[in-house]
Amino acid sequence: MSQRVEHTLACYGTAIAAAAIFVLFAVAAPNFIHISNLLEILKDSSFLAILGLGFSLSFVTAELDLSFANICSLAAVVTGGLIHEEVSPWLAVLAGLVTGIAGGALNGFLVTRLKIPSLIATLGTASAANGLAFAETGGVAFVGRWDPTFLGVARGSVLGIPNLVLWTAVAAALVQFLLTATRLGMRMIFVGEADEAARLAGVKVRWMKFMGLSLSGLTAGFVAVLLTAHLNSAAPNMAGDFLLTSIAAVLVGMTMFQPGRVNVPGTLLGAFMIGMLGNGLVLLGAPYYVQDILIGVILVASVGLSAATLKKAAFGL
């Protein structure tokens, strides 16, 4: 096999596989390529894509955030609870964002100041956030006839393009700009790849890691607002299913375009690929558990490439 072919397969093999799966579903699954269904896939993929982008911001500094889904659920019940009590929607949105960044900042403090491995610290934060969410709601979801302006944040559209898709594009553009065109982003990447060298070069390593984890929390708060507006409800475990799928989107993304590295286009395509799998399998009438099995296979396969990165992020080794 020529070097050019090997390079092409390494960078675009997963993308080619995704295109093949798309064609398979287009042929075999009824109404799969209907424009309304494709827009539905994009909307469903938006939440895990944005959460994946947030996870990327911690992961790029070699820290592993396993709390973002629970923080997202907690921020959602904070937002939904305030909306339910007829507080100003914009104050509720602000509260959701603050809850998210506070959870991320707590992770940053535990990891950078108390020197707790991010795997352990974020699992602890996840458990605490889960408990707080259930305490806030009593285990019962907030549901009601909420302000149409607030609901329109996620349910509306511009020129036929759903707002969720537009928010995803904005989030992706911001993360791409941060990581490729700012000193902060470049230093975060430097710290993730060689923290000791970064320290010797004068980079504030602890601050970069703190920022990565805090931004991951902020992203979780943002998704909480969108999720609450989209579903017109807020439940204490509403984002739980996004943990593995969002991480899978990032890891799948690391197998293409820039193999072994976190990258925004890869994360977006990984999220779409996972959303496409779920949608196509439903249209084919496959049992619900088949998607879970496939997600597990995808996780194991993608981790094979990024095992060293995961080990360093989880344990600092």
N, C-alpha and C positions, 0 to 999 in steps of 0.2 A: 504494500500500500504506500502510495507516494506521501511525502511530507505534507503537501498541500491538502490532500484528501483527509489525512489524519487531523490537520488543523481545522478543516471545515466541520468534520464530525464532532470534534471536541467543542467547538464554539456554537454550532448550530444543530447538533444531533437531536437534542431534546426539542428544539423548536420544530424541526422536521417531523419528529414523532407526533407533536401536538397537531401539526397540519394534517398528518395522516389520520389521526383520530377524528379531527373535524370532518374530513371527507367521508370517513366511515359512517359517522352519525348522520351526515347530510344525506347519504344514500339510504341508510337503514332505518333511521328514526323519523317517524312522521312529523311534519311541521318543524323540524329542527332548524332549518335555514329560513323560516319565516321571520321577517324583520322584528315582529313583536317578541318572538322567542329569543332572538339574539340580543335584543335590548334587555330582556329579562335576565339573561345570563350575565350581561355586563353589570346590571344593578345588583344581582346577587353576589357577584364577585367583588363589588366595590368595598364591602366591609372588610373582607379578609385581605384585600389588596392594601388598603390603608393601614390596617393593623400590621400587616407584613412589613410595610415601609417603616412603621414605628419600631418594630422589632429589629429591623435592619440597623437603625441608628444606634441601638445598644450593642448589637452584634458586631458592628464594624469596629467598635472599640474593644472587642474581645470580651464582652460581658453578655451573659445570657439572661434575658428577662422572661421568666415564666409566669409573671403576674399580670401581664397586660390584659388578658381576657377577664380576670376577676376585677381588676381596677376598672375596666370598661363597664362591667355590670354594676359596680358600685356607683360610678359616675352617672350611669343611666337612671338608677333609682333616685339619686339626688336630683337630677334634672326632672325626671317624671314626677317625683313627689312635690317639687315646687310648682310645676305646671298644674298638678292635680289640686293644689291649694290655691290656685288662681293668682300666683305670684307672676310678676312680669316675665314673659317668655325669655327676654334677653338677659334678665338676671338669672333665670334658670339655666340658660346656656352658659353663662359665665361661671356659674357654680359647678356645672359639669366639667368644664375645662379646668377649673382650679382643682377640683377633686382628682382629675387625671394627673396633672402635673405634680400635685402634692404626693400622690402615690409613687410616681417616678422619682421624685426628689428623695423620698424616704428610702427607696432602693439605693439611690446614689450615695446617701449618707451611710447606710449599712455596709455597702461594698467598699467605699473609698476611705471612710473614717474608722469604722469598726473592723475592717479587713475580713468581713465575712464573704466567703465565695458566693458569687452571684447566683449560682444554682440554689444554694440554701437560703440566701437572703430573699430572693424573689418568691420562692415557694412559701416562705413564712409570710411575706406581704400578701401573697395570693390568698392564703388561708384567712388572714385577718380581714382582708377586703370582702371575702365571701361571707364571713360572719357578720360584718357591719351591714352588708346589703340585706341579709335576712333579718337582722335586728330592725333595720329601717322600715321594712315592708311587712314584717310579721309573716313572711313567706307568701304573701298575697300580692299579685301584680297591681300596679297603678294603671287604671284604665278609665277613660272618660271622653267627653266631647271637648277636645282641646282646641286652642287657638289655631285657626286655619293658617295664619301666617307662620306659626311655628311648624306646623305639619308640612307646609310648602317648602321648607328648607330641604327636606329629603324627598318629598313626593312630587314636587313641581318639575318643570322642564323648561328649557330655553331652545327655541327653534326646533322642537321635537326631540332634543337630546335630554334625557333624564338628568335632573340635578345631581343624583348620586354619581353618575358617570363624570359629570363636570367637576364635582368635588374631588373625585379620584385623580383626575387629570391635574388639578391644581396641586394636590398633595404630592403627586409624583414629580411635578415640575419643581416644587419647592425643595424636596429632598434631593433631587438631582442637582439643583443649583447649589445647595448646601455642600454636598459631598465633592463636587467637581470644580466649583468656582469661588469658594470662600476659604479663608485660612482656617477657620474653625473646622470645617469639614475635612480638609486635608490633614490637619493635625489629629483629628479623630481617627482617620484611616492609619496614619503613621503610628499612633499609639497602639492600635489594634494589631498591627503587623510586627512592631518591634518596640515594646514599651520602654525597655531599658535604653535603647538607642535614642528614643524620643526624649527621655528624661535627661540624658547627657547633652542633648541638643538644646535643652532649655524649655522644652514643652512641658506644660503643667499637666502631667499624666492623670492625676486624680481628678482634676477639673474636667478634662476631656471625657473621662468615664462617667463622671457625675452628669455632664450634659447629655451624653448618649442615653443614659437611663431616664433622665428627666424628660427628654423629648419623646421617648417611647411612651411614658405616662401621659404626656400631653396629647399624643396621637390617640391613645386609648380614650381619653376624655372627649376628643373630637368625634370619634366613631360612636361613642355613647350618645351624643346629641343626635347624630344622624339616625342611629338605630331607633332611638326613642321616637323621633319624629316620623320615621318610616312606618313603624309598627303601631303608632298611637297607643303605646303602652310601655311599661317599664317593670321588668321582673328581676329578681335577685340573681338569677343565673342565665340571663338572656344572651350573654356573649360567650358562654362556656364552650360552645361548639366551635368557636373560631380559634381556639388555642392551637390545636394540632394543624388545622388547615392553613392558618396564616404562616406558621413556622414552615410547613411543607412548601408553601408558595415561595418563601425565601430560599429554602434549600434547593428546590427545583430550579429557581432562578440562578443559583450558583453553578449549575451544570451547563449554562449556556452564555454566550456573548463574552463573558469574562470568567472562564471556568475557575472555580475555587474562590471567587471573590463575590461579595455582595454587590449587586448592581440593580438599579431601578428597573430597566427594561425587562430583565429576567424575572424580577419579582412580579411585575404586572402580568407577564405572559404566564408565569406559574400560577397566579391566582385565576386567570381566565381558564387555564387548562383544567384546574380543579373544579371550577364552576361548570365548565363544559361537560366534564365527566359526570357530575351529579345530574345535570339537566338531561343529558343524552341517555343515561341509564334509566331515568324515570320514564322518559318517552318510550324506551324499549320495553318497559314493564319489568325491569330487573328488580329483584328483592332489595329492600332498603339497606340491608347489611353489606351488599356487594361494594357500595361506595366506600364504606369504612375499611373493607379489606384492601381495596385498591389504594386508599390513602396510606395505609400501613406499608404496603409494598413500595409506594413512591417515597415515603419517608426513609425507609431502609436503604433504598437504592441511592437516593440523593445524599444521605449521610455518608455513604461509602466514599464519596469524593471529598467531603468536607469534614471528615472525622477529626483531623488534627485541629482544625479551627474550632470545632465544637468542644473538644477537650480543653483547649486553652480558655475558651469563654466560660466554660462551666467551672473549672477548677483552678484556672490561672497557671496551668502547667504548659 
